[in-house]
Amino acid sequence: MPEVLFAGPAGRLEGRYSPGKSPTAPIALILHPHPQHGGTMNNKVVYGLYNAFAERDFATLRFNFRGVGRSQGSYDRGEGELSDAASALDWVQTINPNARSVWVAGFSFGAWIGMQLLMRRPEIESFISVAPPANMLDFNFLAPCPASGQIIHGEADEIVPEPFVAKLVHKLTHQRGITIDYQVVPGATHFFADHLDIVTQHVEDYLDLALHQRPVALAMAS
């Protein structure tokens, strides 16, 4: 889990990177919660996402948005953070030019940034969004959503009530060709205290299914 520093739009960005073993290993970019509310790349949900991808031979990067940890710059209302995420993806793609696919995963504010990046980068094949703040931030840009993915939310989320996320999921699943694996964690609050193992299990199950299906789909297409 080596520390890395790479150039971002507002200066140096600090990250942790796990290379894939295969030269065609897929890429995963992991995005953390709100910088102004204590969000960092060391958040427990972010760390769990990172490990789930890294253990499945993804070239996996998590990093601190501008102004967090050793990352330079200052909070920029989401606009700058989206640019940070694009730069992070550029960096990991540069050292993995033969990656066979790209995924993005984010928690809370990071889920919002990740979904925006999904709209701007057609090479992103799928996403995992944990506790997307659908009651606070605008997700109307997902029209249409370009890829299927997984959304995980806590049943007892005190910051983002579950019905707001259920409404977002309903909107996405009614778009042509889009499938959302929606998992509601019983009793879980926004930060999933005492429920992290369930979140991780949902992510691992979804990844294992996706990685199993992809070779089959490729074989059928050939």
N, C-alpha and C positions, 0 to 999 in steps of 0.2 A: 504494500500500500504506500508507494513512494509519494512524497510531497512534490508537487510541481508548481511552477510559476510560469505564467504565459501572458502575453500582451492582450489587454482589453481596451475598449474604446476610451476609458478614463484612466488608464494606467495598468499596472500589474494586477493580475488576478491570481489568487492562491487556490490550489486544488489538491485533491488526492486522486491518484490514478492507478488503476489495476489493468495491466495489459492483458490481452487475450493470448492464449497459447497458439492458436491457429492464425496464419497470415490473413485469412478471410473472416476472422472473428467479427461478429456484429458489434456495433457500438451502442452504448447506453449512456445517456447524459441524465444526471440526477440533480434536481433543483430544490433548494431549501425554502423554508417558510419566511415570513415577512421580516426584512432586516431591521425594521423599527420596533419589532416586538420580540426580539431575542432570537430570531431565526439565524441559524448557521448551518454549514455543511456537516456539523457534528450532531445535529438533531437526531434523536434515536430512530425516528421513522425514516429519515433520509439514510441513516447508516444501514438500516435493515434493507431498504431498497437497493442500496449500493452492493451489499453482500449478496443479495439474491441474484443480481445480474452477474457479478464477478464470479460467483461459484458456478455459473453456467457458461463460462468462457466467453463472456462479453468483454470487450475493451471498455472499461467502465470509468467514468469521470464524475466526481462530485466537486463542487467548488463554492467558494464564498462570493456572493454578489459584491459589487463595489461598496466600499466603506465597512465591510465586515471582516473581522480578523486582520489578516495581512493584505487583503485586497485594497487597492487604492481607489480614491474617488469618494463620492458620497451618494446617499440615496436619491433616486431620480424618478419617483412616482411610478415605477414600472417600465417606463420608456427606456431608461438606461439599462435596467436589469434585463430587459429583453435583448438589448444589444450585447450585454455581457454573455447571455446564453448563446447567442449566435456566434460570438467570438470563441466561446468554449467549444462549441460544436466544430467550428472551423479548425481549431487546434487539434482536436482528437481525430478528425478526418485526415488532417495532414500527415499524422504519423500512422494512420491506418488506411492507406489509399485503396486497399482491396477489400475493405469491409463489405460483407454481403448484405447488410441491412443496418438501419439506424432506429433506435427506440429513444423516447424521452419519458422521464418519470418525474413527478413533482409532488410535493406535499403543501397543501394550503395555498399560500401566495405562489409557491413554486409550481403548483398545478396550473394556476392561471397563466403564468409565464410560459410553461411548457405547452399548453394548448395554443397559445399565440404563435410560438415557434413552429408548432405542427402546421399551422396555416401558411407559414412563410417558407418552409423547407420541404419540398415534395419528396425528398429522399427519406423522410421519417415514415417508417412503415407502421408503427403502432405506438401506443402510449399507455401509461398507468398514472392515474390522477387520484391522489389520496386527499380526502376532505377538501374538494375544490370550494372556494368561498362564493358560492352561487348567489348568496343573498347580499353580498357586499360589492362584488366586482362584476362587470359586464361580460357575459359569455356569448352575446349575440353575434359575435364575429364567426362563430362556428356554423356558418350558413353558406354552403354546406360544410359539414365536418369531413375532412379528406381521408380519415382512416378510422378503423375500429380500434377498440381498446378496452381497458378495465378502469372502473371507478369504484373506489372503496370509501365508505363513509360510516361514521359512528352513529348508532341509533339515538344516543343521548347527547349528541354534539350540542354544547351550550352556546357556541359561537356561530355556527352555521347549522340551523335546524334542518333535519333530514328532508322534510318536504321540499325545500328549495332545490336540493340536489336531485331528488326524485323527479322533479319537474324538468330539470336539465337533461337527465337521462331519458325521460320520455320524449323530449324534443329530438334528441340525437338518434334514438332508435327508430324514429319515424322517418329518417332520411334514407334514401335508397342506398342499399349496400352496406349500411353501417350496423354493426353489432356491438353492443356495450355489455360487458360482463359486470353487472352491478352487484356489489357485495355490501350488505349492511351488517355491521358488527354489533350484535346485541349488547346493550349496556355501555358501549364505548363513548367517551367524550371526545372533544376535538383533538386532544393530544394522545389519545389511545393509551392512557395509563392503565397498566395491568392487562392490556389487550394487544400488545405489540406482537406477541407470538401468533395471534390469529391473523393480523394484517399480513405478517410475513408469509404465513401459510397460504393465504389467498393469492399473494403475488407469485409465490413459487409454483402453485398449481397452475396459474394462468400461463406463466412462462413455459412450464413443462409441456402444457398442451399446445401452445403456439409453436414451440420448437419441434414438437413431434409432428405437427400437421404440415409445417412448411416443406420438409423434404418430400412428403407425399404429394403436395400440390405441384412442386417442381417436377416430380417424376411424371405426373399426369400431363403436364404441359409439354414435356419433351417428346 
